[in-house]
Amino acid sequence: MNLKKKQKRLVFFLPNFSLGGAGESIFKLSKFLVKYNFSILIISLGKNFYKKDFKKINCEIIEIESTRTFFSIFKLRKLMLNESKKNFEKIIFISNIHYANIISLISLINLDKIKVIITERSSISELKYSKNLINKFKNKLIYFFAKILYKFSDLIITNSKFERNYIQDKFHLNNVICIHPPSIKNIIKKNSNDNYKKIVNILYVGRLSREKGTFVILKALRNLSN
């Protein structure tokens, strides 16, 4: 008798699921993983910009109605308690960005069946800089709780070596790994009939912060022969 293999459950939590890098990355990853017997649940606070796209690839969507991120803790815990009772081979909860990571770790206290992966898409070191007093207080609070709670995660993923080293050093943690964002490779075939030198225009959009690697890109360009 053929028994259907149990699925692994992946739960992605991103409070602000608007159009952008984080949402796009999660969608592309989900589109890939559903082909490999993963059951995927996407949780956001409020509307999910990619809702229709996720439904097309058979992902479940939950949009938590909460005016404040902090108040979503209880709703998120209730959802995950129900998830822990389902018959999955494994449940992995993946949170994105520092304030969401804090909410996730508080919500999942003592839910041992659920493995927790937290990710840092921006550098947590940025919390050291503030625009005003209110922003400064908020950032200090997030940094304080991150330093206390991150040790309860099963794995921390960063998208730069700088951020990995920063968390390891400041939080004294060893469960931190770096996974760089996948590169987009364009192959430009040179036309043999062209007798002029082509100029390649490069446009960078983003913050000029260290972890973005802008200066690494500039240094790398100097080593290109063509």
C-alpha positions in Angstrom: 0.0 0.0 0.0 1.4 3.4 -1.0 1.2 5.9 1.8 1.3 9.5 0.9 4.4 11.2 2.2 3.9 13.8 4.9 4.5 17.4 3.8 6.9 19.8 5.3 5.1 23.0 6.3 6.8 26.4 5.7 5.3 29.5 7.3 6.5 32.8 6.0 5.8 35.9 8.2 6.3 39.3 6.8 4.2 42.1 8.4 4.3 44.5 5.5 3.7 42.3 2.4 3.8 45.2 -0.1 5.4 45.3 -3.5 9.2 45.1 -3.0 12.3 43.0 -2.5 11.2 41.0 0.5 7.8 40.1 -0.9 9.3 39.3 -4.3 11.9 37.0 -2.8 9.4 35.1 -0.7 7.1 34.6 -3.7 9.9 33.3 -6.0 11.2 31.0 -3.2 7.6 29.7 -2.6 7.1 29.1 -6.3 10.2 26.9 -6.4 9.5 25.0 -3.1 5.9 24.0 -3.9 7.3 21.7 -6.5 9.1 19.7 -3.8 6.2 18.7 -1.5 6.3 21.8 0.7 3.1 23.1 2.0 3.4 26.9 2.3 1.5 29.4 4.5 2.0 33.1 4.1 1.1 35.4 7.0 1.0 39.2 6.8 -0.5 42.0 8.8 -3.1 43.6 6.6 -3.3 43.2 2.8 -0.8 41.0 0.9 0.1 42.6 -2.4 1.0 39.1 -3.9 -2.2 37.4 -2.7 -3.4 36.4 -6.1 0.0 35.2 -7.2 0.4 33.0 -4.1 -3.0 31.5 -4.6 -2.1 30.6 -8.2 0.7 28.4 -6.9 -1.5 26.9 -4.2 -0.1 28.7 -1.1 -2.3 29.5 1.8 -2.7 33.2 2.7 -3.7 34.7 6.1 -4.0 38.4 6.4 -4.1 39.3 10.2 -6.2 42.3 10.9 -4.3 44.3 13.5 -3.7 48.0 13.7 -0.4 47.5 15.6 2.3 45.0 15.0 2.6 44.4 18.8 -1.1 43.4 19.1 -0.6 40.7 16.5 1.4 38.6 18.9 -1.7 36.9 20.4 -3.3 36.3 17.0 -0.1 34.9 15.6 0.4 32.5 18.5 -3.2 31.3 18.2 -2.6 30.6 14.5 0.6 28.7 15.2 -0.9 26.7 18.0 -3.4 25.4 15.4 -0.6 24.7 12.9 1.3 22.7 15.5 -1.7 20.3 15.8 -1.7 19.5 12.1 -0.2 16.4 10.7 2.9 17.8 9.0 6.3 16.1 9.0 8.0 19.3 10.1 6.9 22.9 10.6 9.4 25.7 9.9 8.5 29.3 10.7 10.5 31.9 8.8 10.4 35.5 9.9 11.7 38.5 8.0 13.3 41.7 9.5 14.1 42.5 13.2 10.8 43.8 14.6 8.9 40.9 13.0 11.5 38.5 14.4 10.9 39.7 17.9 7.1 39.3 17.5 7.7 35.8 16.1 10.0 34.6 18.9 7.6 35.9 21.6 4.6 34.3 19.8 6.3 30.9 19.4 7.5 30.5 23.0 7.3 26.8 24.1 6.0 25.7 20.7 8.7 23.1 20.5 7.3 21.4 17.4 8.0 24.5 15.3 11.5 25.3 14.2 12.1 29.1 13.9 14.4 30.7 11.3 14.8 34.5 11.5 16.2 36.5 8.7 17.8 40.0 8.5 17.3 41.6 5.1 18.6 44.9 6.5 21.4 45.5 9.0 20.3 45.5 12.6 23.2 47.9 13.1 21.0 50.6 11.5 19.0 50.6 14.7 21.8 52.6 16.2 20.9 55.6 14.1 17.7 57.6 14.5 15.8 60.4 12.9 14.2 61.8 16.1 13.6 61.0 19.8 10.6 58.8 19.1 12.4 56.9 16.5 15.5 56.6 18.7 13.4 55.1 21.6 11.7 52.6 19.2 15.0 51.5 17.7 16.6 51.1 21.1 13.6 48.9 22.2 13.8 46.7 19.2 17.6 46.3 19.6 17.2 45.5 23.3 14.6 42.8 22.6 16.6 41.4 19.7 19.7 41.0 21.9 17.6 39.0 24.4 15.4 36.9 22.1 17.5 36.0 19.1 19.2 33.2 21.0 15.9 31.4 21.1 15.8 31.0 17.3 17.0 27.8 15.6 18.8 29.6 12.9 19.6 33.2 11.9 20.1 34.0 8.2 21.7 37.2 7.0 22.3 38.4 3.4 25.8 39.8 4.0 28.9 38.8 5.8 29.0 42.1 7.6 25.6 41.4 9.2 26.5 37.9 10.1 29.7 39.0 11.8 27.8 41.9 13.5 25.2 39.6 15.1 27.8 37.0 16.1 29.9 39.7 17.7 27.3 41.9 19.4 24.8 39.2 20.4 27.4 36.4 21.1 25.6 33.9 18.9 26.9 31.0 16.8 23.7 30.0 14.9 24.2 32.7 12.3 24.9 32.0 8.6 25.1 34.2 5.5 23.3 33.5 2.3 23.9 36.1 -0.4 21.0 37.0 -2.7 21.2 35.1 -6.0 22.8 37.1 -8.8 21.0 37.8 -12.1 23.4 37.0 -14.9 23.0 38.5 -18.3 25.1 37.3 -21.1 25.9 40.0 -23.6 27.0 38.6 -26.9 29.3 40.9 -28.8 28.4 41.4 -32.4 31.4 40.8 -34.6 30.3 43.5 -37.0 30.5 46.2 -34.4 33.5 48.3 -34.9 32.8 50.7 -32.1 33.4 50.3 -28.4 30.1 49.7 -26.5 29.4 51.6 -23.3 27.6 49.7 -20.6 25.6 51.9 -18.3 25.2 50.7 -14.7 22.5 52.0 -12.5 22.5 51.3 -8.7 19.4 51.9 -6.6 19.8 51.5 -2.9 21.3 52.9 0.3 25.0 53.7 0.4 25.4 51.6 3.6 28.3 49.2 4.1 26.3 46.0 4.1 24.9 46.7 0.6 28.3 46.2 -0.9 28.2 49.1 -3.3 32.0 49.7 -3.0 32.6 46.0 -3.4 30.8 46.2 -6.8 32.9 49.2 -7.8 36.2 47.5 -6.9 35.0 44.4 -8.8 34.3 46.4 -11.9 37.9 47.6 -12.0 39.0 44.0 -12.5 36.9 43.3 -15.6 38.9 43.2 -18.7 36.0 44.0 -21.1 
